């Protein structure tokens, strides 16, 4: 079975700990509607993190994340990471398509400044910034062009 994956592009984590959301991902997930993003640690396989919001989670099958962790439900910036059912969660301000991480975030997510993160369309509630794994290896071998941000 062949699985289709949509890649928005590759965002490089700047020395300032800023990461640009590819414009099409920003538009597809209607990010302009959200003042606060909820970040979720990525899978063990892909690393990195996923980006969602209270708006996207509250009517999904994952809505319990908001009710079981009220700190994610209050639409405030919380730089501490919350462990919940095998994943970590944190809140960040939407800076017009720029996500500003902290040094602690990089440690929690096991990424570094300069890391190239592949932005991938996910489910209807989140998109991902993958940092490792087979997709990153395939990206490095890819002869075509991927948009860089």
VMD Tcl script that draws the C-alpha trace (Angstrom):
set ca {
  {0.00 0.00 0.00}
  {1.41 3.36 -1.03}
  {0.95 6.23 1.42}
  {0.85 9.77 0.10}
  {2.52 12.41 2.23}
  {2.15 16.13 1.60}
  {5.23 18.16 2.47}
  {4.79 21.91 2.86}
  {8.52 22.50 2.87}
  {11.46 22.62 5.22}
  {11.85 25.17 8.00}
  {15.23 25.76 9.59}
  {15.32 26.49 13.30}
  {17.12 29.83 13.55}
  {19.75 30.80 16.13}
  {17.01 32.98 17.64}
  {14.96 29.79 18.23}
  {12.39 30.95 15.68}
  {10.74 28.66 13.17}
  {8.60 29.84 10.26}
  {5.39 27.99 9.50}
  {5.16 27.52 5.72}
  {2.44 29.87 4.43}
  {0.34 27.07 2.93}
  {0.27 25.18 6.28}
  {-0.63 28.45 8.02}
  {-3.51 28.89 5.57}
  {-4.66 25.25 5.44}
  {-5.03 25.06 9.23}
  {-6.51 28.58 9.48}
  {-3.79 29.53 11.94}
  {-4.70 33.22 11.71}
  {-7.73 32.34 13.87}
  {-5.48 31.28 16.75}
  {-3.63 33.57 19.14}
  {-2.07 30.57 20.90}
  {-0.69 27.35 19.43}
  {-0.54 24.09 21.33}
  {2.66 22.21 20.61}
  {2.77 18.42 21.02}
  {5.95 16.40 21.06}
  {6.35 14.33 17.92}
  {6.42 10.57 17.71}
  {9.48 8.57 18.68}
  {9.90 7.80 14.98}
  {9.80 11.35 13.59}
  {10.74 13.51 16.59}
  {10.12 17.23 16.35}
  {6.64 18.42 17.23}
  {3.10 18.94 16.01}
  {1.20 22.22 15.96}
  {-2.48 22.49 16.83}
  {-4.77 24.81 18.76}
  {-7.66 24.77 21.20}
  {-9.99 25.55 18.27}
  {-8.82 22.47 16.37}
  {-8.76 20.14 19.38}
  {-12.03 20.99 21.08}
  {-14.28 19.19 18.57}
  {-11.91 16.33 17.81}
  {-11.52 12.88 19.32}
  {-8.57 14.31 21.27}
  {-10.67 16.93 23.09}
  {-9.86 15.26 26.44}
  {-6.40 16.78 26.21}
  {-8.01 20.17 26.89}
  {-10.31 18.99 29.67}
  {-7.71 16.89 31.46}
  {-5.10 19.67 31.25}
  {-6.81 22.95 32.00}
  {-3.55 24.83 31.53}
  {-3.87 24.06 27.78}
  {-7.45 25.25 27.78}
  {-6.92 28.76 29.15}
  {-5.33 30.24 26.00}
  {-2.26 31.55 27.81}
  {1.40 31.04 26.98}
  {2.85 28.29 29.17}
  {6.48 27.52 28.50}
  {6.59 24.47 30.74}
  {5.90 21.13 29.09}
  {3.08 18.98 30.43}
  {3.36 15.20 30.19}
  {0.06 13.57 29.24}
  {-0.52 10.04 27.92}
  {2.91 9.58 26.37}
  {3.26 13.03 24.80}
  {4.40 16.43 26.00}
  {2.36 19.61 25.46}
  {3.09 23.31 25.71}
  {1.56 26.61 24.53}
  {3.17 29.30 22.39}
  {2.02 32.61 20.98}
  {1.16 32.84 17.29}
  {3.58 35.47 15.98}
  {2.11 35.80 12.48}
  {3.37 32.40 11.40}
  {6.54 32.33 13.48}
  {6.90 29.95 16.41}
  {9.38 31.13 19.04}
  {10.87 28.31 21.04}
  {13.12 28.45 24.10}
  {16.33 26.68 24.99}
  {14.28 24.43 27.27}
  {12.00 23.57 24.33}
  {15.01 22.47 22.29}
  {16.14 20.22 25.14}
  {12.63 18.76 25.61}
  {12.22 18.14 21.88}
  {15.83 17.02 21.34}
  {16.46 19.46 18.49}
  {19.12 22.12 17.97}
  {19.46 25.51 16.41}
  {20.08 24.97 12.70}
  {17.96 21.80 12.57}
  {15.96 21.45 9.36}
  {12.42 20.39 10.20}
  {10.18 18.97 7.50}
  {6.70 20.47 7.71}
  {4.14 17.79 6.90}
  {0.37 17.90 6.52}
  {-1.08 15.74 9.25}
  {-4.59 15.09 10.35}
  {-7.28 17.74 10.25}
  {-6.21 18.88 13.74}
  {-2.43 19.24 13.47}
  {0.55 19.55 11.16}
  {4.01 18.28 12.03}
  {7.58 19.47 12.03}
  {9.54 16.19 11.71}
  {13.16 16.20 12.83}
  {14.37 12.64 12.25}
  {13.51 9.28 10.83}
  {12.87 7.82 7.43}
  {11.19 10.94 6.03}
  {14.20 13.09 6.88}
  {16.50 10.50 5.31}
  {14.37 10.50 2.14}
  {14.41 14.32 2.14}
  {18.22 14.30 2.18}
  {18.26 11.92 -0.81}
  {15.59 13.80 -2.76}
  {16.88 15.28 -6.04}
  {13.98 17.70 -6.51}
  {13.40 21.01 -4.81}
  {11.65 21.55 -1.50}
  {10.68 25.04 -0.47}
  {12.86 26.31 2.38}
  {11.66 28.65 5.10}
}
mol new
graphics top color blue
foreach p $ca { graphics top sphere $p radius 0.5 }
foreach p [lrange $ca 0 end-1] q [lrange $ca 1 end] { graphics top cylinder $p $q radius 0.2 }
display resetview
